[in-house]
Amino acid sequence: MVTAPSPPELTTVGSRFAVVHEGHEVRRYDGLAPDTDHDIEGFSFRTLAEPGELVATFATVNDVHFGEVECGVIDGSDIGPTFRSPPGAEPYPEVMNRAAIAEIARAPFDAVVVKGDLTSNGRQAEYDAFLAAYEPPFGDRLTVVRGNHESYNHAGFASDPHQEVVLAGVTLAVIDTSVDGATAGTVTADQLAWLDELGARADRPVLVFGHHHLGDPGSREKADRTFGIDLDASAALVATVARRPALRGYFAGHTHRNRVRRFAPTGDVPWVEVACVKDYPGAWAEYRVHEGGILQIVHRISSPEALAWTEQTRHMYAGLYHDYAFGSLVDRCFLIPVHASA
């Protein structure tokens, strides 16, 4: 398959830096002023604000897929192209995860959350490989929950219904949205009651993390109605967030894309999906907790080996994957308000 060279892309914008990727090249611009308009390499953008003192930081990854050997496969379709690691080469999930871990480990994050699809087939050996990669660098800072690749295969590990991680300035509420034997997800009545109680007693903003994205009956995309959290549970989750102003965002993986949606009942609360680690664009997300707001900053994994892989896999699904998975800059990097808008 012959493809044209990738054009320059403004991948990431933080409060004081920006990153441009062009194929295998990475150009980072540091020392920028926060909350200021900039023009770099023909890209016009505004850096994120720094709303008050920085009090905590944490990182997330999702869809790491230890044990996977081929990507781009859709059951019942031959749309292609699909990709495998070359014979004798290190498996691509290990290449991508090692690079993601190295980037995250360079910063002293207070917590690291892995929100599902830890494995390809829900096998214990795959989960052991995941733990061998993630536990040594992050230790007790690591919080893990399963995704559909585990639950579909009836794997019981990482299936805590809910976990609470308290940091300075923010609480992380991690829920297991998976359903045994199913690809789609749900949120149970017990989980909703736990979130409601947490939102009622919270003395700081609460961000909610799970594997599956919110279902939306009004969406034209079938995946928004049948592939994420079921529609009844999604409506109940929206109602819970609307009722509890301390609940300030929901963050998922599962779709392998960067996307933010907002819904009328929850106002400025973002309903977020972050792209996968294991193929294009190869991503992890940084969260910077300030007194007056929280920044989400999505990073593209940028080791030479990772970029070599993701520059291939950007062409999956008849070349449509890039536009689907990458999202817009405002889907990747944005300010999460910590107080509900009037």
HUVEN-V850361 format. One record per residue. N is the residue number from 1. RES is the residue in one letter. PSI is psi in whole degrees, -180 to 180 (* if undefined). OMEGA is omega as a letter, one per 40 degrees, with the letter a starting at -180 (* if undefined). BURIAL is # if it has 9 or more other ideal C-beta (glycine too) atoms within 8 Angstrom, else .. Layout:
# HUVEN-V850361
n->{N/N}
res->{RES/RES}
psi->{PSI/PSI}
omega->{OMEGA/OMEGA}
burial->{BURIAL/BURIAL}
This chain:
# HUVEN-V850361
n->{1/2/3/4/5/6/7/8/9/10/11/12/13/14/15/16/17/18/19/20/21/22/23/24/25/26/27/28/29/30/31/32/33/34/35/36/37/38/39/40/41/42/43/44/45/46/47/48/49/50/51/52/53/54/55/56/57/58/59/60/61/62/63/64/65/66/67/68/69/70/71/72/73/74/75/76/77/78/79/80/81/82/83/84/85/86/87/88/89/90/91/92/93/94/95/96/97/98/99/100/101/102/103/104/105/106/107/108/109/110/111/112/113/114/115/116/117/118/119/120/121/122/123/124/125/126/127/128/129/130/131/132/133/134/135/136/137/138/139/140/141/142/143/144/145/146/147/148/149/150/151/152/153/154/155/156/157/158/159/160/161/162/163/164/165/166/167/168/169/170/171/172/173/174/175/176/177/178/179/180/181/182/183/184/185/186/187/188/189/190/191/192/193/194/195/196/197/198/199/200/201/202/203/204/205/206/207/208/209/210/211/212/213/214/215/216/217/218/219/220/221/222/223/224/225/226/227/228/229/230/231/232/233/234/235/236/237/238/239/240/241/242/243/244/245/246/247/248/249/250/251/252/253/254/255/256/257/258/259/260/261/262/263/264/265/266/267/268/269/270/271/272/273/274/275/276/277/278/279/280/281/282/283/284/285/286/287/288/289/290/291/292/293/294/295/296/297/298/299/300/301/302/303/304/305/306/307/308/309/310/311/312/313/314/315/316/317/318/319/320/321/322/323/324/325/326/327/328/329/330/331/332/333/334/335/336/337/338/339/340/341/342}
res->{M/V/T/A/P/S/P/P/E/L/T/T/V/G/S/R/F/A/V/V/H/E/G/H/E/V/R/R/Y/D/G/L/A/P/D/T/D/H/D/I/E/G/F/S/F/R/T/L/A/E/P/G/E/L/V/A/T/F/A/T/V/N/D/V/H/F/G/E/V/E/C/G/V/I/D/G/S/D/I/G/P/T/F/R/S/P/P/G/A/E/P/Y/P/E/V/M/N/R/A/A/I/A/E/I/A/R/A/P/F/D/A/V/V/V/K/G/D/L/T/S/N/G/R/Q/A/E/Y/D/A/F/L/A/A/Y/E/P/P/F/G/D/R/L/T/V/V/R/G/N/H/E/S/Y/N/H/A/G/F/A/S/D/P/H/Q/E/V/V/L/A/G/V/T/L/A/V/I/D/T/S/V/D/G/A/T/A/G/T/V/T/A/D/Q/L/A/W/L/D/E/L/G/A/R/A/D/R/P/V/L/V/F/G/H/H/H/L/G/D/P/G/S/R/E/K/A/D/R/T/F/G/I/D/L/D/A/S/A/A/L/V/A/T/V/A/R/R/P/A/L/R/G/Y/F/A/G/H/T/H/R/N/R/V/R/R/F/A/P/T/G/D/V/P/W/V/E/V/A/C/V/K/D/Y/P/G/A/W/A/E/Y/R/V/H/E/G/G/I/L/Q/I/V/H/R/I/S/S/P/E/A/L/A/W/T/E/Q/T/R/H/M/Y/A/G/L/Y/H/D/Y/A/F/G/S/L/V/D/R/C/F/L/I/P/V/H/A/S/A}
psi->{118/128/153/152/146/137/164/140/132/104/-47/138/122/-157/-26/12/164/153/132/130/139/98/-122/1/143/126/117/135/110/172/20/155/137/153/45/143/138/157/111/127/30/-1/124/129/166/128/155/151/162/89/82/-174/141/124/-19/159/150/168/156/153/164/161/60/-29/50/133/-11/142/-11/133/158/6/130/121/129/5/149/33/-43/179/158/162/142/157/146/153/131/-8/160/137/139/-33/-34/-38/-49/-42/-40/-41/-41/-45/-42/-41/-44/-38/-14/-21/146/67/145/-23/155/126/129/113/61/163/61/-28/170/-40/11/23/145/-39/-36/-42/-39/-39/-40/-50/-39/-28/-41/-30/-43/-45/-25/-21/-131/1/-9/131/132/140/151/170/-166/-26/-23/-51/-36/-34/14/33/134/-7/155/36/25/129/-37/146/140/125/115/122/167/123/-5/149/135/123/111/122/148/107/6/156/125/130/5/156/-40/172/-177/172/125/166/-39/-40/-41/-40/-39/-45/-40/-45/-41/-44/-33/-37/-5/136/14/166/147/127/134/135/135/174/-46/146/165/134/146/108/-19/-4/148/-11/124/-37/-27/-13/-23/-11/-20/-145/134/155/-39/-45/-35/-44/-40/-37/-43/-43/-38/-45/-39/-33/-26/98/-20/-22/109/6/155/134/122/175/-123/-47/-11/35/160/121/144/132/156/147/146/-45/-24/10/-121/9/127/139/108/144/138/139/166/164/-38/-19/-167/138/-2/91/155/159/136/140/127/114/109/164/-34/9/164/131/132/129/108/131/139/128/129/18/154/-40/-39/-44/-35/-40/-46/-26/-27/-50/-8/-17/11/163/56/32/5/-11/-37/-52/-35/-49/-35/-41/-179/168/-38/-14/-22/-40/117/168/130/114/144/-4/140/142/151/*}
omega->{i/a/i/i/i/i/i/i/i/a/a/i/i/i/a/a/i/a/i/i/i/a/a/a/i/i/a/i/a/i/i/i/i/i/a/i/i/i/a/i/a/i/i/a/i/i/i/i/i/a/i/a/i/a/i/i/i/a/i/i/i/i/a/i/i/a/i/a/i/i/a/a/i/a/i/a/i/a/i/e/i/a/i/i/i/i/i/a/i/i/a/i/i/i/a/a/i/i/i/a/a/i/a/a/i/a/i/a/i/a/i/a/i/a/i/a/i/a/i/a/i/a/a/a/i/i/i/i/i/a/i/i/a/a/a/a/a/i/a/i/a/i/a/i/a/i/a/i/i/a/i/i/i/i/a/a/i/a/i/a/i/i/a/i/a/i/i/i/a/i/i/i/a/a/i/a/a/i/a/i/a/i/i/a/i/i/a/i/i/i/i/i/i/i/i/i/i/i/a/a/a/i/i/i/i/i/a/a/i/a/a/i/a/i/a/a/a/a/i/i/a/a/i/a/a/a/a/i/a/a/i/i/i/i/i/i/i/a/i/i/i/a/a/a/i/i/a/i/i/a/a/i/i/a/a/a/i/a/i/i/i/a/a/a/a/i/a/i/i/i/a/i/i/a/a/i/a/i/a/e/a/a/i/a/i/i/a/a/i/a/a/a/a/i/i/i/i/i/i/a/a/i/i/a/i/a/i/i/a/i/i/a/i/a/i/i/i/i/a/a/a/a/i/a/a/a/i/i/a/i/a/a/a/i/i/i/i/i/i/i/a/*}
burial->{./././././#/./#/#/#/#/#/#/#/#/#/#/#/#/#/#/#/././././#/./#/././#/./#/#/././#/./#/././#/./#/./#/#/#/#/./././././#/#/#/#/#/#/#/#/#/#/#/#/#/././#/#/./././././././././#/#/./././././././#/#/#/#/#/#/#/#/#/#/#/#/#/#/././././#/#/#/#/#/#/#/#/#/#/#/#/./#/#/././#/#/./#/#/././#/#/#/././#/./././#/#/#/#/#/#/#/#/#/#/#/#/./#/././#/#/./#/#/#/#/#/./#/./#/#/#/#/#/#/#/#/#/#/./././#/./#/#/#/#/./././#/#/./#/#/#/./#/#/././#/././#/#/#/#/#/#/#/#/#/#/#/#/./././././././#/#/./#/#/#/#/#/./#/#/./#/#/#/#/#/#/././#/./#/#/#/#/#/#/#/#/#/#/#/#/#/#/#/./#/#/././#/././#/#/#/#/#/#/#/#/#/#/#/#/#/#/#/#/#/#/#/#/#/#/././#/#/#/#/#/#/#/#/#/#/#/././#/#/#/#/#/#/./#/#/#/#/#/./././#/#/././#/#/#/./././#/#/#/#/#/#/#/././#/./.}
